[in-house]
Amino acid sequence: MSETMKILLQQVADRFDKNIDDISPDMTLESLEIDSLGKIELLFDLEDHFKVRIPNETINLTTLQDVADLIDSAK
């Protein structure tokens, strides 16, 4: 598992009060009950943590792996 994914899983667990052991890269944001506002807040947190800029048009993220791939591509 990539370092980006490990950090993403921790961020999701902390922000959305989930057990990190119950979260996997192939889970959808919807299955984690992360709504559009939650997704935006998560992306802001990740931008701050990784010191990257994520384009606004990346709203079509479905899984946690999609989010990790986006962060890695922005580095």
Secondary structure as UniProt FT lines:
FT   HELIX           3..15
FT   TURN            16..17
FT   HELIX           20..22
FT   TURN            25..26
FT   TURN            29..33
FT   HELIX           36..50
FT   TURN            56..57
FT   HELIX           64..74
//
